[in-house]
Amino acid sequence: MRKPLGIIFDFGHTVLHDEFNPVAGTEKLLELSENTLNLTGEDIQLVADEINKELQELKDESMTETGVQSFQRLLFETLGVSFNVSYPELEREFWQAAVTSTPAEGIFDVLDTLEKYRIKTGILSNSAWTGAVLEEELARHNLSRYFSFLIASVDYGFRKPHNRIFKVAVKKMNLQPQDIWFVGDKPEYDIRGAMDFGLYPVWYNYKNAKSRMDGDYLEIRHWHEFREKIEFLYKH
């Protein structure tokens, strides 16, 4: 195991843990609508769940991303609900009402350690939310300063584990793939994608899940394990 010169992190359930309440987000948007047609948040969520199921199957098959704004346009125009604000603003309003995020326990200690050793850091997220929304969430938790870039898949078209989205991240880091670690919580996207592109994968398995994966990777269950590994490699 070689010490990393750069580390790319996943976003959700890696740097930040979040709770998602889509009905609360939809109810907030209904307050901004011009014609609710007497629909409730629960009514709309039933249709949203149907669309989401179809989209997720397509995204996993094609490794391409569909954004929240496109999703909301399809959902609400299907139902005949219109708004007097823009779809970028609807995305922000929905996020703020539906998502409650907290920094992962120990993440600040990890990032301070990486900063101490001048290890480059960035974020690569499979996200239907735009990078602008994710950047705002990082800023709310005083995390923005630690990362030199944030890539949200919706802004680039492809999603992990596709090589093209990893290629962008490696280019932004300006290092060779073998000098970069990639840390994420989902083996099928994060670990597989990192392996395929030649990055060293780190599985942040905070749920203590079971998975069968071939190949060389590091598994951690808490961020203090990761910090200790970095300290060991840089001191020896």
Buried (B, 14 or more C-beta within 10 A) or exposed (E): EEBBBBBBBBBBBBBBBBEEEBBBBBBBBBEEBEEBEEBEBEBBBEBBEEBBEEBEEEBEEEBBBBBBBBBBEBBBEEBEBEBEEEBEEBBBBBBBBBBEBEBBEBBBEBBEBBEEBEBBBBBBBBBBBBBEBBBBBBEEBEBEEBBEBBBBBBBBBBBBBBBEBBEBBBEBBEBEBEBBBBBBBBBEBBBBBBBBBEBBBBBBBBEEEEEEBEEEBBBBBBBEBBBBBBEEEBEE
